[in-house]
């Protein structure tokens, strides 16, 4: 099991074993990918909302 996923400033997330990030209005994700996985107890590096 993974700890809670990393906090995303100016964004929100929903999680099970895959976290899906969305940005608040007027912000965009820095990466095309919006879903990140928990593998071997560690989360992928999340995007940023800019």
Buried (B, 14 or more C-beta within 10 A) or exposed (E): EBEEBBEBEEBEBEBEEEBEBEBEEEBEBEEEEBEBEBEEEEBBEBBBBE
